Every structure is written in structure tokens, then in C-alpha cells.
Amino acid sequence: MKTEESLINVSFKTKALDIFDTLKLPVLAIIAGMACGCVIIATSGFNPFAAILGLLKGGYGSTYLFFTTLTRATPIIIAGLAAAFTWGAGYESMGVGGQMTMGAFVSSVVAVSCPGSSVFVIIVSLTAGALAGAAFSLIPTWMSQKFQVSLLIVTLMMNYIADYITSYFTTYIVKDPYGSDSSAIQTAEITAVFPKFIERYSLHYGFLIAVVCVILLYFIMYRTTFGYKAHMGGLNPRFADYGGINSKKMMYYVLNISGALAGLAGAIEVIGAKHRFIDQMITSPGYAWSGITASIMSNYNPIGTFVSSVFLAGLTTGGSYIERNMGVPGDVSTVIQSVITMLATIKIAIQISKRKKEKHLRKEEK
């Protein structure tokens, strides 16, 4: 009995330490971000404590504000899931932004031109957006495997290519000349859109899709053999190949699923919130970077990514609130997010450094 009790105690302590290690970096990042925000607020002549409380109130203080936060969080959640799947499996991909942009653009064009009922158009548009994101992820995956170039660099550069391609097509081919703002670079307005949960609030049914994606990805990552193979294929390709897992094929599978999620995130933002594609609508709000930060903060756990995404979205809506109601510069929320992002990316630097050392050791063994 004593042996069993001691084993239980050791197991409990191990789990507690794992949880502590997982939460340590994001908690420190949030504290540091809030501290920097307080310093900036104080030097601007405002009460930092009142401003921080106002920031939280602006994000979550009423049904209207909370639903606004959830609306903004919707694309961030799915973008975070796309990043969590690749980084959690050991693939250093930064292509979520470009894949979201392509998904948003393709879904908007399909939604405008596709005939049929609203439900049919929405389903086809979402599918087209997901397929566009998946297809766009094939290019950096192929380049990384074919030429042995850094996946991190290739996927990062592909984001700019996506921005310029969609900007060109929206400006010269599918721009709406009859829009309310004729100078805006945007497509025609979409009539088949997500209904809202409550008519007077902005939250739409795309949020429900985000929740379903969280549950499905959690199940895939932690409850299926595919999730295990994906993890092994990215973190230790040689061991995976030795064990019968084709690491090259697994890389395509993982990055395609991630690209499909990112494309779906862009499509949901078009159909649920913007109702058209607007040039830079994904890049300017920083949905992809927020999603990547949320995934890092949660140690690539889908449920943790959901919570972190809602927190980061709340900072943005809270920043608008304190600027509008308290006169405090809304950029304070941007500073807090930037500090959190900067500290969270320390984890990425550590991971990349470890993998470089492992590759160097493998070369020496050969």
C-alpha cells in the first residue's frame, strides 16, 4: 500500500510540475506585459490601475463587450489551432497569415459567384476557403523538402506573396465599383452570411465552428494514432522512418491540415464578420500573429489556445474601450500584446536552438 501511495504521490507531483512548467512562461509574459502597460499609462498621466481594470472591463465587462471579444477571437482561435498543430508536431511553420488571406479571398469570390441557397453557398464558400489554404501550404512544404530550405523562412515569405496576389486581384479584377466606399479595395458584398446568435450582438455562428475545431483537433492530437505519428514525424524524422512512419508524407499531411484550418479561419471572417474581402483585412488586425502567440502561450494545446485567443482578443477590444471612455491611448493594449508575443517567442528560439543541436549531433554520428 505504501509503495502504491508513493507512486501516486510521485505521479501527482510530476503532473503538477508539468502544469507549472506549461503555465510558467505565459503567466510571466502576461505579468510582464501588464507591467509595461502600467508604466506607459502612468507616464502618460493616467491612473494605471484604473486603466488596467478598464481594459479588462472593456473586454469582458458586459454581454455586448464580451460578445464583441468572442467575435474578434473567432478567427484567432482557428489560426491558433493551425499553428498549434504544426508547431506541436515539430514543424516550424509561420504561414498561417498567408493561408488565411488566400482562404478569405477565395471564399469571398466563391460566395459572390456561387448560385444556390444561403446554406449551400456558405458550405461551398467555407470548403473553398479551406481548400485554398491547404493548397497554398503545399508550396512551402514542397520547397522545404525538395531544396532543404528552412520551413520557417519559406512560410514567412509566402505570407507576403499571398498579400500581394490577393491585393492585385482585388484591385484590378474583382473590385466592387459600386461599394459604399468606392476607393476601398474590396470585393462585392456577400448576401449568404452566418446568422448571429442574438441579432443585436455581433457574435455569429462561425464561433460555434471554432469551438468544434478545438474539440476535433484536441481529439486528433491526443487521442489518435495519427496525432502520435504527426508528433513523431516532425520531432524525430529518423526515428519515425525507422518505426515505419513516413516522415515526408506526414509533413504534407500536417501542413495541409494546418493550411485548411487557416483557410477556414479566413473564410469564417469573411462570411461571418466582414461580408466581403477587403485588402489587408487579415494582415492589419494581426489575426495570424495573435493566433500563433495564443498557441505558444498554451504550449500548443487546443483548449489552451482557445482560452489564450479569447484573452488576447479581449485586450484589443478593451484597448478600444479605454481609449473611447477614459481617454487612455488604446495603443497600450498593443504594447501589452507585443511584450507577451516577444516573451512567448523565447520558447520558439529555444526549440529551434535545440533542434539545430540535435541535427548537428546526428551529422556527427554519421
C-alpha positions in Angstrom: 0.0 0.0 0.0 2.8 2.4 0.9 4.5 1.7 -2.4 1.3 2.4 -4.3 0.7 5.6 -2.3 4.3 6.7 -3.0 3.9 6.1 -6.7 0.6 8.0 -6.8 2.3 10.9 -5.0 5.2 10.9 -7.4 2.8 10.8 -10.4 0.8 13.7 -8.9 3.9 15.8 -8.3 5.1 15.1 -11.8 1.8 16.2 -13.3 1.8 19.3 -11.1 5.4 20.2 -12.2 4.3 19.7 -15.9 1.4 22.0 -15.4 3.6 24.5 -13.7 6.2 24.4 -16.5 3.5 24.8 -19.1 1.9 27.8 -17.4 5.1 29.5 -16.2 6.1 31.2 -19.4 2.6 32.5 -20.4 1.9 33.8 -16.9 5.2 35.6 -16.7 4.6 37.0 -20.2 1.2 38.3 -19.2 2.5 39.8 -16.0 5.4 41.5 -17.8 3.0 42.8 -20.5 0.7 44.3 -17.9 3.6 45.8 -16.0 4.9 47.5 -19.2 1.4 48.7 -19.9 1.1 50.2 -16.4 4.4 52.1 -16.8 3.3 53.6 -20.1 -0.1 54.6 -18.7 1.5 56.2 -15.6 3.9 58.2 -17.7 1.0 59.4 -19.8 -0.6 60.9 -16.7 -3.3 58.3 -16.1 -4.1 56.0 -13.3 -2.6 52.7 -14.3 -4.7 50.5 -12.0 -8.0 52.2 -13.2 -6.8 51.8 -16.8 -6.0 48.1 -16.4 -9.4 47.5 -14.8 -11.0 49.4 -17.6 -9.0 47.3 -20.1 -10.5 44.1 -18.6 -13.9 45.7 -18.3 -13.8 46.7 -22.0 -13.0 43.1 -23.0 -15.4 41.2 -20.7 -17.5 43.7 -18.7 -20.9 43.3 -20.4 -22.7 41.0 -22.7 -22.2 43.3 -25.6 -18.4 43.7 -24.9 -17.9 40.0 -24.2 -19.7 39.0 -27.5 -17.6 41.6 -29.3 -14.5 40.0 -27.9 -15.7 36.5 -28.9 -16.3 37.8 -32.4 -12.8 39.0 -32.7 -11.5 35.9 -31.1 -13.1 33.5 -33.6 -10.5 33.8 -36.4 -7.7 34.0 -33.8 -8.8 30.7 -32.3 -8.8 28.8 -35.6 -5.5 30.5 -36.7 -4.1 29.4 -33.3 -5.2 25.8 -33.8 -3.5 25.8 -37.2 -0.2 27.0 -35.6 -0.6 24.6 -32.6 -0.9 21.6 -34.9 2.2 22.4 -36.9 4.4 23.6 -34.0 3.1 20.9 -31.7 4.2 18.3 -34.3 7.6 19.9 -34.6 7.2 21.8 -37.9 8.3 25.4 -37.7 5.7 27.0 -39.9 4.8 30.7 -39.9 2.5 30.5 -42.9 -0.9 30.9 -41.1 -1.3 34.6 -42.3 -0.9 33.9 -46.0 -3.1 30.8 -45.8 -5.8 32.8 -44.0 -5.6 35.5 -46.6 -5.9 33.1 -49.5 -8.8 31.3 -47.8 -10.6 34.6 -47.2 -10.1 35.8 -50.8 -11.2 32.6 -52.5 -14.2 32.1 -50.2 -15.4 35.7 -50.9 -15.1 35.2 -54.7 -17.0 31.8 -54.5 -19.7 33.3 -52.2 -20.4 36.1 -54.7 -20.5 34.0 -57.8 -22.0 30.7 -56.5 -25.7 30.2 -57.1 -28.0 28.4 -54.7 -29.5 28.7 -51.2 -27.7 30.6 -48.5 -26.8 27.4 -46.6 -25.4 25.8 -49.8 -23.3 28.9 -50.6 -21.9 29.1 -47.1 -20.9 25.5 -47.2 -19.3 25.8 -50.6 -17.5 29.0 -49.6 -16.1 27.6 -46.4 -14.9 24.5 -48.2 -13.3 26.6 -51.0 -11.5 28.7 -48.3 -10.2 25.6 -46.5 -9.0 24.1 -49.8 -7.3 27.3 -50.8 -5.4 27.4 -47.5 -4.4 23.8 -47.8 -3.2 24.3 -51.4 -1.2 27.3 -50.5 0.6 25.3 -47.8 1.8 22.8 -50.4 4.3 25.2 -52.0 6.5 25.8 -48.9 6.2 22.2 -47.9 7.5 21.1 -51.3 10.2 23.7 -51.3 11.4 22.7 -47.8 11.6 19.0 -48.7 13.0 19.5 -52.3 15.7 22.1 -51.6 16.2 21.5 -47.8 15.5 25.2 -47.1 14.2 26.5 -43.8 10.4 25.9 -43.5 10.2 28.9 -41.1 11.7 31.3 -43.7 9.8 29.9 -46.7 6.4 30.0 -44.9 7.1 33.5 -43.6 7.9 34.8 -47.1 4.8 33.2 -48.5 2.6 35.5 -46.4 3.8 38.5 -48.4 3.2 36.6 -51.6 -0.4 35.9 -50.5 -1.0 39.6 -49.6 0.3 40.8 -53.0 -1.6 38.3 -55.0 -4.9 39.0 -53.4 -4.3 42.7 -53.5 -3.7 42.6 -57.2 -6.8 40.5 -58.0 -9.0 42.6 -55.7 -7.7 45.9 -57.2 -7.8 45.0 -60.9 -10.2 42.0 -61.4 -12.8 41.6 -58.7 -13.0 45.1 -57.1 -16.6 46.2 -56.4 -17.1 49.6 -58.2 -20.5 50.1 -56.6 -19.5 49.7 -52.9 -20.3 52.2 -50.3 -16.6 53.3 -50.3 -15.6 53.3 -54.0 -12.0 54.0 -53.1 -11.7 50.8 -50.9 -10.0 47.8 -52.4 -12.8 45.2 -51.7 -15.0 42.6 -53.4 -18.7 42.8 -53.8 -20.8 42.3 -50.6 -21.8 38.7 -49.8 -25.5 38.1 -49.1 -25.1 34.5 -47.8 -23.7 35.1 -44.3 -23.7 33.5 -40.9 -26.7 34.3 -38.8 -26.0 35.9 -35.4 -26.7 34.2 -32.1 -28.5 37.3 -30.9 -29.5 39.9 -33.5 -28.3 43.0 -31.7 -24.8 41.5 -31.0 -22.0 40.8 -33.4 -21.3 37.1 -32.4 -22.2 34.8 -35.3 -22.3 31.0 -35.8 -18.7 30.9 -37.0 -17.8 30.9 -33.3 -19.5 27.6 -33.0 -17.4 26.2 -35.8 -14.3 27.4 -34.0 -15.4 25.5 -30.8 -16.0 22.3 -32.9 -12.5 22.7 -34.4 -11.0 23.0 -30.9 -12.6 19.7 -29.8 -11.7 17.9 -33.0 -8.1 19.0 -33.1 -7.7 18.1 -29.4 -9.0 14.6 -30.2 -6.8 14.2 -33.2 -3.6 15.4 -31.4 -4.0 13.5 -28.1 -6.4 10.6 -28.8 -5.5 9.2 -32.2 -2.5 7.3 -33.7 -2.4 9.9 -36.5 -1.7 12.6 -33.8 1.1 10.4 -32.4 2.6 9.8 -35.9 2.4 13.5 -36.7 4.3 14.3 -33.5 7.0 11.8 -34.1 7.3 12.6 -37.8 8.1 16.2 -37.0 10.2 16.0 -33.9 12.3 13.0 -34.8 12.0 12.1 -38.6 14.8 9.4 -38.5 13.2 7.6 -35.6 9.8 7.9 -37.3 11.1 6.4 -40.5 12.8 3.6 -38.6 9.5 2.9 -36.9 7.6 2.7 -40.1 6.2 6.2 -40.2 6.8 8.1 -43.5 8.1 11.4 -42.1 7.9 13.1 -45.5 4.3 12.2 -46.1 3.4 13.1 -42.6 4.9 16.6 -43.1 2.5 17.1 -46.0 -0.5 15.8 -44.0 0.2 18.1 -41.0 0.9 21.2 -43.0 -2.1 20.6 -45.3 -4.4 20.2 -42.3 -2.9 23.3 -40.7 -3.4 25.2 -44.0 -7.0 24.1 -44.3 -7.7 25.3 -40.8 -6.0 28.7 -41.6 -8.0 29.0 -44.8 -11.2 28.2 -42.9 -10.4 30.9 -40.4 -10.1 33.5 -43.2 -13.4 32.2 -44.8 -15.2 32.5 -41.5 -14.1 36.0 -41.0 -15.4 36.9 -44.5 -18.7 35.2 -44.2 -19.3 35.9 -40.5 -17.9 39.4 -39.9 -16.8 41.4 -42.9 -19.2 40.0 -45.5 -16.7 40.8 -48.3 -12.9 40.5 -48.8 -11.1 43.8 -48.1 -7.4 44.2 -48.9 -5.3 43.6 -45.8 -8.3 42.5 -43.7 -6.3 39.6 -42.3 -2.9 41.2 -42.0 -3.8 44.6 -40.5 -5.7 43.2 -37.4 -2.9 40.7 -36.8 -5.1 37.7 -36.6 -2.4 35.2 -37.5 0.2 36.6 -35.2 -2.3 36.6 -32.3 -3.2 33.0 -33.1 0.5 31.9 -33.1 1.1 33.8 -29.8 -2.0 32.1 -28.3 -0.7 28.6 -29.4 2.7 29.3 -27.9 1.2 30.6 -24.6 -0.8 27.4 -24.3 2.1 25.0 -25.2 0.2 24.1 -28.4 -2.8 22.7 -26.5 -6.0 23.3 -28.5 -8.1 24.1 -25.4 -5.4 26.4 -24.0 -5.2 28.0 -27.4 -8.9 28.8 -27.2 -8.5 30.4 -23.8 -5.4 32.4 -24.8 -7.1 33.6 -28.0 -10.1 35.0 -26.1 -7.7 36.7 -23.7 -5.7 38.4 -26.5 -8.9 39.4 -28.3 -10.2 40.9 -25.0 -7.0 43.1 -24.8 -7.8 44.6 -28.2 -11.5 45.3 -27.5 -10.5 46.6 -24.1 -8.0 48.9 -25.6 -10.7 50.5 -27.8 -12.9 50.8 -24.7 -10.4 52.7 -22.5 -9.5 55.0 -25.4 -13.1 55.8 -26.1 -14.3 56.1 -22.4 -11.2 57.0 -20.4 -9.0 58.9 -22.9 -6.2 56.4 -22.3 -4.3 55.6 -25.6 -5.6 52.4 -27.0 -2.1 51.5 -28.1 -1.5 50.4 -24.6 -3.2 47.1 -25.4 -0.9 46.8 -28.5 2.1 47.3 -26.2 0.9 44.6 -23.8 0.3 42.1 -26.6 3.7 42.9 -28.1 5.5 42.2 -24.9 3.6 39.0 -24.4 4.4 38.0 -28.0 8.1 38.9 -27.6 8.4 36.8 -24.4 6.4 34.0 -25.7 8.7 33.7 -28.8 11.6 32.9 -26.5 10.1 29.4 -26.4 10.4 29.2 -30.2 14.0 30.4 -30.1 14.8 27.7 -27.5 13.1 25.0 -29.6 14.9 26.0 -32.8 18.2 26.0 -30.9 17.6 22.5 -29.5 16.7 21.1 -32.9 19.8 22.6 -34.5 22.0 20.9 -31.9 20.2 17.6 -32.4 20.7 17.9 -36.2 24.4 18.7 -35.6 24.8 15.7 -33.3 23.1 13.4 -36.0 25.6 14.6 -38.6 28.5 13.9 -36.3 27.1 10.4 -35.7 27.0 9.7 -39.4 
